[in-house]
Amino acid sequence: MRSWDIFCNVVDNYGDIGVSWRLARQLAAAHGLRVRLWVDDLASLAKLCPDVVDGRDQQHARGVDVRWWREPFPAVEPADVVVEAFACNPPANYVAAMAARQPKPAWINLEYLSAEDWVRGCHGLPSPHPSLPLVKHFYFPGFVTGTGGLLAERDLVQARDRFQASAQERARFWEELGVPAPGAGELQVSLFCYPHAGIAGLLQAWAGGGSPVRCMVPEGTATAALAEFFGGASLAPGAVLRKESLEIRVFPFLEQDRYDRLLWACDLNLVRGEDSFVRAQWAARPLLWHVYSQQERAHWPKLQAFLGLYCQGMRPELAAPVTAMWQAWNQGEAAGVESAWAGFWAHGPELQAHARRWAEGLAAPGNLANGLAQFCENLLK
C-alpha cells in the first residue's frame, strides 16, 4: 500500500485546507492509500471536520492520519508520494530526508485552479531541485482536457441528483439546520464571500426587489456589511435578520458534506476561493464567484478566463448580464452590484438550465484524485 504525505499551509482560512482535506479523504477512501495530512492550522480543519481536535499532534479522522505541522518538525520517514498544496514548501529537514530516501518519493506541487490557457502547457512539467537529487512535478486542476480535472467523490453526482429530486431529503436537511422549509416563490441563496463593499449593493437589491429572498450566511462571513446594513444586529449563529423582502439567517460553519447539501438546496450560490467555487459548480445551480483578490489585479485574468469558458454556448442576451454581474461583484462597488443584479436574475430559469449543462461537462477532463494517483504511480515505476 502506497503512503502519501500532503502538506497544507492554511492561508485562505478554508480554501487551502478544504482542497487538501477533500483530496486526502478521496485518496484514502477510493484508493486505499495511507495518507498523512500535515496542516499548520488545525482549527480551520476542525471547522470542516468536527472529528478533528485543535492542538493535538496526531489523530485519525475519516480514514486520514492528521498531523499538526509545526516547528520543530519531527524526524519522520518521508512517504512514497509527497504533495505540497499550493507551493507551501515542506520543512527543510523533511526535504533533506526525501533526498536521502531510496527510492526517491514522487514530489508534487498541487497548484491553484485556473481556466487560463497556459495551464495545459505547464500541467505535469518537472522541476529539478537546484541542489538536491529531487524532481518536483506541477499538477494543475482544471476544466479542460490536458489538465488535472476537478475533485469529485465517486458518488457525488448521484447523491446530488437524489437530494435535489427528493422533497423529503431537502425538508430533512432544512430541519437539521434548524431552518423552516422555503416558502413558495422565495429565492434561496447561500452567501460565502470575502469582505468587500459590493455586499451592501446586493443586500439592498434583495431587500428592495419586492420578491422574497432568504440568504444563508455562515458565521464570520460578511460581518461588517451585515452589521451595518442591519444596524448592528447580532450575527451569532441562529440570528435571523429581516429588512423588507430580505431575510438573513446566520448558521454555524458546516462540515464539507453538509455544506454540499446547502449548495444543492439553494437556488443561487455565492462562493469564494477554490473549494467552495468547485463545489458550487458540481451543485448544478447558478453561482457567483468571488475570486481571491491579488495585488496589481493579478486575479482578474483568472476571472475572465473562467467566464470565457463558462459563457461558451450562451445566448449573447444571457452572456452579457452574467458577465456584467460577475465583474461587478468582483469589482466590489455597491452601486454597480445593485444595478447589475436585476438584469442578471431576470434570467433565473435559463441560468439554472445552463448550470445543469455546465455541471454535466465537469467530468470531461477527469477526476483529479484518480488522475493524480495514476500520475504518481507512473513516476514511481
C-alpha atoms as a printed R data frame, in Angstrom:
    type eleno elety resid chain resno       x      y       z
1   ATOM     1    CA   MET     A     1   0.000  0.000   0.000
2   ATOM     2    CA   ARG     A     2   1.466  3.345  -1.043
3   ATOM     3    CA   SER     A     3   1.968  6.067   1.562
4   ATOM     4    CA   TRP     A     4   1.243  9.734   0.873
5   ATOM     5    CA   ASP     A     5   2.142 12.907   2.760
6   ATOM     6    CA   ILE     A     6   0.089 16.013   1.964
7   ATOM     7    CA   PHE     A     7   1.329 19.361   3.317
8   ATOM     8    CA   CYS     A     8  -1.070 22.279   3.723
9   ATOM     9    CA   ASN     A     9  -0.206 25.768   4.915
10  ATOM    10    CA   VAL     A    10  -3.532 27.459   5.667
11  ATOM    11    CA   VAL     A    11  -3.521 30.908   4.086
12  ATOM    12    CA   ASP     A    12  -7.101 31.463   2.929
13  ATOM    13    CA   ASN     A    13  -8.862 30.110   6.050
14  ATOM    14    CA   TYR     A    14 -10.768 27.334   4.290
15  ATOM    15    CA   GLY     A    15  -9.820 27.213   0.602
16  ATOM    16    CA   ASP     A    16  -6.384 25.641   1.008
17  ATOM    17    CA   ILE     A    17  -7.379 23.182   3.706
18  ATOM    18    CA   GLY     A    18 -10.728 22.499   2.020
19  ATOM    19    CA   VAL     A    19  -8.996 21.223  -1.111
20  ATOM    20    CA   SER     A    20  -6.296 19.365   0.837
21  ATOM    21    CA   TRP     A    21  -8.782 17.668   3.166
22  ATOM    22    CA   ARG     A    22 -11.055 16.660   0.317
23  ATOM    23    CA   LEU     A    23  -8.102 15.224  -1.610
24  ATOM    24    CA   ALA     A    24  -6.790 13.323   1.420
25  ATOM    25    CA   ARG     A    25 -10.205 11.797   2.094
26  ATOM    26    CA   GLN     A    26 -10.666 10.708  -1.515
27  ATOM    27    CA   LEU     A    27  -7.219  9.155  -1.800
28  ATOM    28    CA   ALA     A    28  -7.781  7.172   1.392
29  ATOM    29    CA   ALA     A    29 -11.364  6.127   0.659
30  ATOM    30    CA   ALA     A    30 -11.277  5.480  -3.084
31  ATOM    31    CA   HIS     A    31  -7.691  4.269  -3.492
32  ATOM    32    CA   GLY     A    32  -6.930  2.635  -0.164
33  ATOM    33    CA   LEU     A    33  -3.803  4.741   0.332
34  ATOM    34    CA   ARG     A    34  -2.145  5.553   3.663
35  ATOM    35    CA   VAL     A    35  -2.479  9.313   3.813
36  ATOM    36    CA   ARG     A    36  -0.916 11.702   6.313
37  ATOM    37    CA   LEU     A    37  -2.181 15.268   6.161
38  ATOM    38    CA   TRP     A    38   0.210 17.810   7.674
39  ATOM    39    CA   VAL     A    39  -1.630 21.064   8.429
40  ATOM    40    CA   ASP     A    40  -0.401 24.119  10.328
41  ATOM    41    CA   ASP     A    41  -3.879 25.331  11.358
42  ATOM    42    CA   LEU     A    42  -5.944 22.560  12.900
43  ATOM    43    CA   ALA     A    43  -8.668 24.986  13.968
44  ATOM    44    CA   SER     A    44  -9.594 25.640  10.334
45  ATOM    45    CA   LEU     A    45  -9.661 21.913   9.582
46  ATOM    46    CA   ALA     A    46 -11.848 21.320  12.646
47  ATOM    47    CA   LYS     A    47 -14.452 23.644  11.123
48  ATOM    48    CA   LEU     A    48 -14.638 21.354   8.077
49  ATOM    49    CA   CYS     A    49 -14.396 18.126  10.086
50  ATOM    50    CA   PRO     A    50 -15.633 18.292  13.702
51  ATOM    51    CA   ASP     A    51 -13.860 14.967  14.404
52  ATOM    52    CA   VAL     A    52 -10.550 16.874  14.380
53  ATOM    53    CA   VAL     A    53  -9.346 18.299  17.703
54  ATOM    54    CA   ASP     A    54  -7.320 21.513  17.630
55  ATOM    55    CA   GLY     A    55  -3.918 21.329  19.334
56  ATOM    56    CA   ARG     A    56  -3.427 17.587  19.002
57  ATOM    57    CA   ASP     A    57  -0.181 16.497  17.327
58  ATOM    58    CA   GLN     A    58  -1.590 13.301  15.832
59  ATOM    59    CA   GLN     A    59  -5.115 11.986  15.295
60  ATOM    60    CA   HIS     A    60  -7.128  9.870  12.902
61  ATOM    61    CA   ALA     A    61 -10.212 11.200  11.115
62  ATOM    62    CA   ARG     A    62 -12.218  9.894   8.152
63  ATOM    63    CA   GLY     A    63  -9.502  7.421   7.175
64  ATOM    64    CA   VAL     A    64  -6.740 10.071   7.244
65  ATOM    65    CA   ASP     A    65  -3.805 10.394   9.639
66  ATOM    66    CA   VAL     A    66  -3.943 14.085  10.595
67  ATOM    67    CA   ARG     A    67  -0.711 15.688  11.855
68  ATOM    68    CA   TRP     A    68  -0.115 19.135  13.281
69  ATOM    69    CA   TRP     A    69   2.589 20.796  11.171
70  ATOM    70    CA   ARG     A    70   4.664 22.932  13.484
71  ATOM    71    CA   GLU     A    71   8.264 23.677  14.346
72  ATOM    72    CA   PRO     A    72  10.477 21.955  15.179
73  ATOM    73    CA   PHE     A    73   9.304 19.481  12.575
74  ATOM    74    CA   PRO     A    74   9.758 15.869  13.753
75  ATOM    75    CA   ALA     A    75  12.127 13.437  12.089
76  ATOM    76    CA   VAL     A    76   9.770 11.215  10.101
77  ATOM    77    CA   GLU     A    77  10.233  8.853   7.199
78  ATOM    78    CA   PRO     A    78   9.013 10.579   4.012
79  ATOM    79    CA   ALA     A    79   6.119  8.933   2.219
80  ATOM    80    CA   ASP     A    80   6.190  7.344  -1.236
81  ATOM    81    CA   VAL     A    81   4.354 10.410  -2.550
82  ATOM    82    CA   VAL     A    82   4.752 13.951  -1.206
83  ATOM    83    CA   VAL     A    83   2.176 16.586  -2.152
84  ATOM    84    CA   GLU     A    84   2.711 20.223  -1.284
85  ATOM    85    CA   ALA     A    85  -0.589 22.013  -1.653
86  ATOM    86    CA   PHE     A    86  -0.246 25.342  -3.440
87  ATOM    87    CA   ALA     A    87   3.572 25.614  -3.254
88  ATOM    88    CA   CYS     A    88   3.633 25.571   0.545
89  ATOM    89    CA   ASN     A    89   7.218 24.158   0.741
90  ATOM    90    CA   PRO     A    90   7.644 21.178   3.101
91  ATOM    91    CA   PRO     A    91  10.054 21.650   6.040
92  ATOM    92    CA   ALA     A    92  13.749 21.695   5.158
93  ATOM    93    CA   ASN     A    93  14.614 18.648   7.280
94  ATOM    94    CA   TYR     A    94  11.795 16.700   5.631
95  ATOM    95    CA   VAL     A    95  13.049 17.637   2.138
96  ATOM    96    CA   ALA     A    96  16.547 16.546   3.132
97  ATOM    97    CA   ALA     A    97  15.113 13.212   4.241
98  ATOM    98    CA   MET     A    98  13.356 12.932   0.872
99  ATOM    99    CA   ALA     A    99  16.704 13.383  -0.880
100 ATOM   100    CA   ALA     A   100  18.275 10.633   1.265
101 ATOM   101    CA   ARG     A   101  15.421  8.205   0.710
102 ATOM   102    CA   GLN     A   102  15.729  5.281  -1.683
103 ATOM   103    CA   PRO     A   103  13.793  5.135  -3.867
104 ATOM   104    CA   LYS     A   104  13.071  8.840  -4.110
105 ATOM   105    CA   PRO     A   105   9.477  9.927  -3.460
106 ATOM   106    CA   ALA     A   106   7.230 11.299  -6.158
107 ATOM   107    CA   TRP     A   107   7.058 15.022  -5.316
108 ATOM   108    CA   ILE     A   108   4.021 17.022  -6.440
109 ATOM   109    CA   ASN     A   109   3.173 20.696  -6.263
110 ATOM   110    CA   LEU     A   110  -0.625 20.719  -6.412
111 ATOM   111    CA   GLU     A   111  -1.245 24.096  -7.996
112 ATOM   112    CA   TYR     A   112  -4.128 26.550  -7.814
113 ATOM   113    CA   LEU     A   113  -7.123 26.068 -10.073
114 ATOM   114    CA   SER     A   114  -7.261 28.255 -13.168
115 ATOM   115    CA   ALA     A   115  -9.034 28.274 -16.517
116 ATOM   116    CA   GLU     A   116  -6.206 30.225 -18.184
117 ATOM   117    CA   ASP     A   117  -4.851 28.810 -21.444
118 ATOM   118    CA   TRP     A   118  -1.260 28.433 -20.200
119 ATOM   119    CA   VAL     A   119  -2.245 25.821 -17.603
120 ATOM   120    CA   ARG     A   120  -2.328 22.950 -20.103
121 ATOM   121    CA   GLY     A   121   1.235 23.683 -21.181
122 ATOM   122    CA   CYS     A   122   2.535 23.561 -17.606
123 ATOM   123    CA   HIS     A   123   0.500 20.642 -16.262
124 ATOM   124    CA   GLY     A   124   2.739 17.710 -15.345
125 ATOM   125    CA   LEU     A   125   6.032 19.507 -16.009
126 ATOM   126    CA   PRO     A   126   9.100 18.541 -13.938
127 ATOM   127    CA   SER     A   127  11.173 20.986 -11.911
128 ATOM   128    CA   PRO     A   128  14.567 19.669 -10.684
129 ATOM   129    CA   HIS     A   129  15.640 20.826  -7.245
130 ATOM   130    CA   PRO     A   130  18.537 23.327  -7.537
131 ATOM   131    CA   SER     A   131  20.823 21.449  -5.146
132 ATOM   132    CA   LEU     A   132  19.301 18.083  -4.170
133 ATOM   133    CA   PRO     A   133  18.701 14.941  -6.265
134 ATOM   134    CA   LEU     A   134  14.943 15.526  -6.337
135 ATOM   135    CA   VAL     A   135  12.430 16.422  -9.017
136 ATOM   136    CA   LYS     A   136   9.128 18.139  -8.324
137 ATOM   137    CA   HIS     A   137   6.207 17.912 -10.768
138 ATOM   138    CA   PHE     A   138   3.486 20.516 -11.205
139 ATOM   139    CA   TYR     A   139  -0.083 19.242 -11.151
140 ATOM   140    CA   PHE     A   140  -2.793 21.689 -12.209
141 ATOM   141    CA   PRO     A   141  -6.515 21.233 -11.572
142 ATOM   142    CA   GLY     A   142  -8.578 22.430 -14.493
143 ATOM   143    CA   PHE     A   143 -11.750 22.468 -16.523
144 ATOM   144    CA   VAL     A   144 -10.463 21.171 -19.847
145 ATOM   145    CA   THR     A   145  -8.739 18.093 -21.233
146 ATOM   146    CA   GLY     A   146  -4.989 18.275 -20.683
147 ATOM   147    CA   THR     A   147  -5.307 19.446 -17.070
148 ATOM   148    CA   GLY     A   148  -5.752 17.504 -13.831
149 ATOM   149    CA   GLY     A   149  -9.523 17.921 -13.704
150 ATOM   150    CA   LEU     A   150 -11.521 18.532 -10.526
151 ATOM   151    CA   LEU     A   151 -12.049 16.771  -7.230
152 ATOM   152    CA   ALA     A   152 -15.281 14.788  -7.020
153 ATOM   153    CA   GLU     A   153 -16.260 11.799  -4.937
154 ATOM   154    CA   ARG     A   154 -17.279  8.667  -6.779
155 ATOM   155    CA   ASP     A   155 -20.993  9.015  -5.951
156 ATOM   156    CA   LEU     A   156 -21.194 12.818  -5.888
157 ATOM   157    CA   VAL     A   157 -23.446 13.336  -8.911
158 ATOM   158    CA   GLN     A   158 -25.814 10.519  -7.933
159 ATOM   159    CA   ALA     A   159 -26.097 11.849  -4.361
160 ATOM   160    CA   ARG     A   160 -26.748 15.379  -5.634
161 ATOM   161    CA   ASP     A   161 -29.441 14.305  -8.073
162 ATOM   162    CA   ARG     A   162 -31.140 12.140  -5.458
163 ATOM   163    CA   PHE     A   163 -31.172 15.024  -2.988
164 ATOM   164    CA   GLN     A   164 -32.458 17.576  -5.471
165 ATOM   165    CA   ALA     A   165 -35.214 15.218  -6.645
166 ATOM   166    CA   SER     A   166 -36.388 14.359  -3.113
167 ATOM   167    CA   ALA     A   167 -38.611 16.805  -1.257
168 ATOM   168    CA   GLN     A   168 -38.186 14.633   1.839
169 ATOM   169    CA   GLU     A   169 -34.378 14.832   1.796
170 ATOM   170    CA   ARG     A   170 -34.471 18.587   1.304
171 ATOM   171    CA   ALA     A   171 -37.025 19.044   4.093
172 ATOM   172    CA   ARG     A   172 -34.912 16.911   6.423
173 ATOM   173    CA   PHE     A   173 -31.849 18.999   5.606
174 ATOM   174    CA   TRP     A   174 -33.575 22.286   6.444
175 ATOM   175    CA   GLU     A   175 -34.913 20.739   9.645
176 ATOM   176    CA   GLU     A   176 -31.426 19.589  10.677
177 ATOM   177    CA   LEU     A   177 -30.188 23.107  10.015
178 ATOM   178    CA   GLY     A   178 -32.960 24.497  12.227
179 ATOM   179    CA   VAL     A   179 -34.464 26.482   9.363
180 ATOM   180    CA   PRO     A   180 -38.057 26.369   8.071
181 ATOM   181    CA   ALA     A   181 -38.603 24.914   4.619
182 ATOM   182    CA   PRO     A   182 -38.538 27.569   1.865
183 ATOM   183    CA   GLY     A   183 -41.743 29.446   1.243
184 ATOM   184    CA   ALA     A   184 -43.459 29.486  -2.131
185 ATOM   185    CA   GLY     A   185 -41.640 31.798  -4.536
186 ATOM   186    CA   GLU     A   186 -38.848 32.521  -2.042
187 ATOM   187    CA   LEU     A   187 -35.380 32.737  -3.553
188 ATOM   188    CA   GLN     A   188 -32.893 30.640  -1.567
189 ATOM   189    CA   VAL     A   189 -29.327 31.986  -1.632
190 ATOM   190    CA   SER     A   190 -26.117 30.946   0.107
191 ATOM   191    CA   LEU     A   191 -23.520 33.668   0.652
192 ATOM   192    CA   PHE     A   192 -19.837 32.934   1.259
193 ATOM   193    CA   CYS     A   193 -17.506 35.717   0.146
194 ATOM   194    CA   TYR     A   194 -14.561 37.888   1.117
195 ATOM   195    CA   PRO     A   195 -15.293 41.262   2.749
196 ATOM   196    CA   HIS     A   196 -15.910 43.985   0.159
197 ATOM   197    CA   ALA     A   197 -18.127 46.996  -0.418
198 ATOM   198    CA   GLY     A   198 -20.247 45.308  -3.089
199 ATOM   199    CA   ILE     A   199 -22.079 43.253  -0.468
200 ATOM   200    CA   ALA     A   200 -24.098 46.286   0.557
201 ATOM   201    CA   GLY     A   201 -25.355 46.743  -3.001
202 ATOM   202    CA   LEU     A   202 -26.509 43.147  -3.209
203 ATOM   203    CA   LEU     A   203 -28.278 43.307   0.153
204 ATOM   204    CA   GLN     A   204 -30.061 46.463  -0.982
205 ATOM   205    CA   ALA     A   205 -31.082 44.885  -4.287
206 ATOM   206    CA   TRP     A   206 -32.547 41.884  -2.461
207 ATOM   207    CA   ALA     A   207 -34.269 43.954   0.209
208 ATOM   208    CA   GLY     A   208 -35.840 46.362  -2.253
209 ATOM   209    CA   GLY     A   209 -36.575 43.912  -5.038
210 ATOM   210    CA   GLY     A   210 -40.128 43.093  -3.990
211 ATOM   211    CA   SER     A   211 -39.680 39.313  -4.160
212 ATOM   212    CA   PRO     A   212 -38.767 37.330  -1.007
213 ATOM   213    CA   VAL     A   213 -35.116 36.336  -0.646
214 ATOM   214    CA   ARG     A   214 -33.738 34.130   2.101
215 ATOM   215    CA   CYS     A   215 -29.955 34.284   2.341
216 ATOM   216    CA   MET     A   216 -27.999 31.679   4.307
217 ATOM   217    CA   VAL     A   217 -24.699 33.027   5.684
218 ATOM   218    CA   PRO     A   218 -22.063 31.025   7.591
219 ATOM   219    CA   GLU     A   219 -20.818 32.666  10.786
220 ATOM   220    CA   GLY     A   220 -17.919 35.053  10.290
221 ATOM   221    CA   THR     A   221 -18.825 35.893   6.690
222 ATOM   222    CA   ALA     A   222 -19.526 39.477   5.557
223 ATOM   223    CA   THR     A   223 -19.939 40.511   9.188
224 ATOM   224    CA   ALA     A   224 -19.111 44.214   8.730
225 ATOM   225    CA   ALA     A   225 -21.500 44.639   5.792
226 ATOM   226    CA   LEU     A   226 -24.313 42.757   7.534
227 ATOM   227    CA   ALA     A   227 -23.859 44.632  10.803
228 ATOM   228    CA   GLU     A   228 -24.004 47.976   9.014
229 ATOM   229    CA   PHE     A   229 -26.975 47.029   6.843
230 ATOM   230    CA   PHE     A   230 -28.987 45.752   9.799
231 ATOM   231    CA   GLY     A   231 -27.974 48.452  12.261
232 ATOM   232    CA   GLY     A   232 -25.539 46.498  14.410
233 ATOM   233    CA   ALA     A   233 -27.747 43.449  14.939
234 ATOM   234    CA   SER     A   234 -26.287 40.279  16.428
235 ATOM   235    CA   LEU     A   235 -24.601 37.999  13.895
236 ATOM   236    CA   ALA     A   236 -24.228 34.970  16.136
237 ATOM   237    CA   PRO     A   237 -25.256 31.566  14.719
238 ATOM   238    CA   GLY     A   238 -29.017 31.307  14.818
239 ATOM   239    CA   ALA     A   239 -29.545 35.028  14.207
240 ATOM   240    CA   VAL     A   240 -32.408 35.951  11.873
241 ATOM   241    CA   LEU     A   241 -32.253 39.421  10.302
242 ATOM   242    CA   ARG     A   242 -35.050 40.921   8.223
243 ATOM   243    CA   LYS     A   243 -35.421 44.030   6.121
244 ATOM   244    CA   GLU     A   244 -38.196 44.477   3.561
245 ATOM   245    CA   SER     A   245 -38.044 41.479   1.179
246 ATOM   246    CA   LEU     A   246 -34.780 40.098   2.603
247 ATOM   247    CA   GLU     A   247 -34.231 37.583   5.366
248 ATOM   248    CA   ILE     A   248 -30.725 36.653   6.503
249 ATOM   249    CA   ARG     A   249 -30.070 33.518   8.556
250 ATOM   250    CA   VAL     A   250 -26.676 33.055  10.164
251 ATOM   251    CA   PHE     A   251 -25.664 29.463  10.804
252 ATOM   252    CA   PRO     A   252 -22.640 27.676  12.279
253 ATOM   253    CA   PHE     A   253 -19.906 26.730   9.841
254 ATOM   254    CA   LEU     A   254 -20.844 23.457   8.151
255 ATOM   255    CA   GLU     A   255 -18.602 20.474   7.608
256 ATOM   256    CA   GLN     A   256 -17.928 19.745   3.947
257 ATOM   257    CA   ASP     A   257 -20.634 17.160   3.300
258 ATOM   258    CA   ARG     A   258 -23.362 19.304   4.845
259 ATOM   259    CA   TYR     A   259 -22.124 22.386   3.007
260 ATOM   260    CA   ASP     A   260 -22.508 20.449  -0.246
261 ATOM   261    CA   ARG     A   261 -26.149 19.892   0.637
262 ATOM   262    CA   LEU     A   262 -26.660 23.569   1.317
263 ATOM   263    CA   LEU     A   263 -25.355 24.324  -2.168
264 ATOM   264    CA   TRP     A   264 -27.657 21.664  -3.637
265 ATOM   265    CA   ALA     A   265 -30.654 23.093  -1.753
266 ATOM   266    CA   CYS     A   266 -30.228 26.739  -2.764
267 ATOM   267    CA   ASP     A   267 -31.310 28.435  -5.993
268 ATOM   268    CA   LEU     A   268 -28.160 30.569  -6.182
269 ATOM   269    CA   ASN     A   269 -24.784 30.152  -4.511
270 ATOM   270    CA   LEU     A   270 -22.264 32.926  -3.922
271 ATOM   271    CA   VAL     A   271 -18.898 31.340  -3.261
272 ATOM   272    CA   ARG     A   272 -15.256 32.300  -2.986
273 ATOM   273    CA   GLY     A   273 -11.721 30.981  -3.406
274 ATOM   274    CA   GLU     A   274 -11.363 27.482  -4.796
275 ATOM   275    CA   ASP     A   275 -13.022 24.697  -2.814
276 ATOM   276    CA   SER     A   276 -16.484 26.239  -2.468
277 ATOM   277    CA   PHE     A   277 -16.199 27.507  -6.056
278 ATOM   278    CA   VAL     A   278 -15.756 23.971  -7.406
279 ATOM   279    CA   ARG     A   279 -18.455 22.524  -5.161
280 ATOM   280    CA   ALA     A   280 -20.918 25.183  -6.310
281 ATOM   281    CA   GLN     A   281 -20.318 24.110  -9.896
282 ATOM   282    CA   TRP     A   282 -20.944 20.459  -9.023
283 ATOM   283    CA   ALA     A   283 -24.183 21.607  -7.347
284 ATOM   284    CA   ALA     A   284 -25.643 22.351 -10.804
285 ATOM   285    CA   ARG     A   285 -27.057 25.659  -9.573
286 ATOM   286    CA   PRO     A   286 -26.408 29.234 -10.748
287 ATOM   287    CA   LEU     A   287 -23.459 30.805  -8.962
288 ATOM   288    CA   LEU     A   288 -21.404 33.926  -8.434
289 ATOM   289    CA   TRP     A   289 -17.689 33.516  -7.741
290 ATOM   290    CA   HIS     A   290 -15.710 35.943  -5.611
291 ATOM   291    CA   VAL     A   291 -12.143 35.335  -6.789
292 ATOM   292    CA   TYR     A   292  -9.339 35.810  -4.263
293 ATOM   293    CA   SER     A   293  -8.034 39.341  -4.796
294 ATOM   294    CA   GLN     A   294  -4.338 39.728  -5.604
295 ATOM   295    CA   GLN     A   295  -2.029 42.702  -5.979
296 ATOM   296    CA   GLU     A   296  -1.994 44.525  -9.322
297 ATOM   297    CA   ARG     A   297  -5.258 42.762 -10.213
298 ATOM   298    CA   ALA     A   298  -3.436 39.506 -10.947
299 ATOM   299    CA   HIS     A   299  -6.713 37.748 -10.167
300 ATOM   300    CA   TRP     A   300  -8.613 39.451 -12.991
301 ATOM   301    CA   PRO     A   301  -7.275 37.250 -15.839
302 ATOM   302    CA   LYS     A   302  -8.375 34.199 -13.820
303 ATOM   303    CA   LEU     A   303 -11.888 35.580 -13.566
304 ATOM   304    CA   GLN     A   304 -12.008 36.480 -17.256
305 ATOM   305    CA   ALA     A   305 -10.626 33.104 -18.319
306 ATOM   306    CA   PHE     A   306 -13.274 31.240 -16.367
307 ATOM   307    CA   LEU     A   307 -16.058 33.486 -17.642
308 ATOM   308    CA   GLY     A   308 -14.843 32.827 -21.180
309 ATOM   309    CA   LEU     A   309 -15.302 29.093 -20.644
310 ATOM   310    CA   TYR     A   310 -18.481 29.323 -18.603
311 ATOM   311    CA   CYS     A   311 -20.265 31.556 -21.109
312 ATOM   312    CA   GLN     A   312 -19.431 29.428 -24.161
313 ATOM   313    CA   GLY     A   313 -22.649 28.468 -25.891
314 ATOM   314    CA   MET     A   314 -24.731 31.055 -24.045
315 ATOM   315    CA   ARG     A   315 -27.004 33.344 -25.965
316 ATOM   316    CA   PRO     A   316 -25.453 36.829 -26.077
317 ATOM   317    CA   GLU     A   317 -28.544 38.112 -24.271
318 ATOM   318    CA   LEU     A   318 -27.621 35.854 -21.340
319 ATOM   319    CA   ALA     A   319 -23.821 36.072 -21.510
320 ATOM   320    CA   ALA     A   320 -23.894 39.877 -21.233
321 ATOM   321    CA   PRO     A   321 -25.760 40.117 -17.888
322 ATOM   322    CA   VAL     A   322 -23.813 37.149 -16.474
323 ATOM   323    CA   THR     A   323 -20.512 38.823 -17.327
324 ATOM   324    CA   ALA     A   324 -21.739 42.174 -16.010
325 ATOM   325    CA   MET     A   325 -22.842 40.667 -12.689
326 ATOM   326    CA   TRP     A   326 -19.680 38.634 -12.134
327 ATOM   327    CA   GLN     A   327 -17.473 41.605 -12.957
328 ATOM   328    CA   ALA     A   328 -19.472 43.989 -10.767
329 ATOM   329    CA   TRP     A   329 -19.355 41.529  -7.859
330 ATOM   330    CA   ASN     A   330 -15.575 41.233  -8.145
331 ATOM   331    CA   GLN     A   331 -15.017 44.961  -8.615
332 ATOM   332    CA   GLY     A   332 -16.812 45.342  -5.306
333 ATOM   333    CA   GLU     A   333 -18.662 48.621  -5.821
334 ATOM   334    CA   ALA     A   334 -22.080 48.663  -4.187
335 ATOM   335    CA   ALA     A   335 -23.820 50.725  -6.874
336 ATOM   336    CA   GLY     A   336 -22.506 48.511  -9.684
337 ATOM   337    CA   VAL     A   337 -23.613 45.321  -7.933
338 ATOM   338    CA   GLU     A   338 -27.074 46.651  -7.153
339 ATOM   339    CA   SER     A   339 -27.510 47.825 -10.749
340 ATOM   340    CA   ALA     A   340 -26.344 44.502 -12.260
341 ATOM   341    CA   TRP     A   341 -28.486 42.248 -10.079
342 ATOM   342    CA   ALA     A   342 -31.884 42.768 -11.719
343 ATOM   343    CA   GLY     A   343 -30.581 42.101 -15.220
344 ATOM   344    CA   PHE     A   344 -28.754 39.011 -14.006
345 ATOM   345    CA   TRP     A   345 -31.533 37.299 -12.074
346 ATOM   346    CA   ALA     A   346 -34.190 38.155 -14.654
347 ATOM   347    CA   HIS     A   347 -32.720 35.124 -16.476
348 ATOM   348    CA   GLY     A   348 -33.041 32.781 -13.491
349 ATOM   349    CA   PRO     A   349 -34.596 29.771 -15.303
350 ATOM   350    CA   GLU     A   350 -32.082 29.991 -18.148
351 ATOM   351    CA   LEU     A   351 -29.227 30.326 -15.653
352 ATOM   352    CA   GLN     A   352 -30.437 27.157 -13.964
353 ATOM   353    CA   ALA     A   353 -30.531 25.235 -17.248
354 ATOM   354    CA   HIS     A   354 -27.037 26.419 -18.096
355 ATOM   355    CA   ALA     A   355 -25.700 25.453 -14.650
356 ATOM   356    CA   ARG     A   356 -27.030 21.936 -15.139
357 ATOM   357    CA   ARG     A   357 -25.381 21.634 -18.563
358 ATOM   358    CA   TRP     A   358 -22.117 23.017 -17.202
359 ATOM   359    CA   ALA     A   359 -22.082 20.514 -14.323
360 ATOM   360    CA   GLU     A   360 -22.657 17.648 -16.747
361 ATOM   361    CA   GLY     A   361 -19.425 18.557 -18.539
362 ATOM   362    CA   LEU     A   362 -17.206 18.925 -15.469
363 ATOM   363    CA   ALA     A   363 -16.116 15.294 -15.512
364 ATOM   364    CA   ALA     A   364 -14.666 15.549 -19.048
365 ATOM   365    CA   PRO     A   365 -11.034 16.297 -18.077
366 ATOM   366    CA   GLY     A   366 -11.090 13.518 -15.470
367 ATOM   367    CA   ASN     A   367 -11.210 13.196 -11.706
368 ATOM   368    CA   LEU     A   368  -8.302 14.976 -10.020
369 ATOM   369    CA   ALA     A   369  -7.721 12.411  -7.268
370 ATOM   370    CA   ASN     A   370  -7.800  9.486  -9.707
371 ATOM   371    CA   GLY     A   371  -5.540 11.226 -12.210
372 ATOM   372    CA   LEU     A   372  -3.060 12.311  -9.554
373 ATOM   373    CA   ALA     A   373  -2.884  8.795  -8.093
374 ATOM   374    CA   GLN     A   374  -2.136  7.343 -11.533
375 ATOM   375    CA   PHE     A   375   0.349 10.104 -12.378
376 ATOM   376    CA   CYS     A   376   2.310  9.408  -9.198
377 ATOM   377    CA   GLU     A   377   2.168  5.648  -9.704
378 ATOM   378    CA   ASN     A   378   3.753  6.143 -13.126
379 ATOM   379    CA   LEU     A   379   6.503  8.295 -11.587
380 ATOM   380    CA   LEU     A   380   7.291  5.587  -9.050
381 ATOM   381    CA   LYS     A   381   7.606  2.753 -11.569
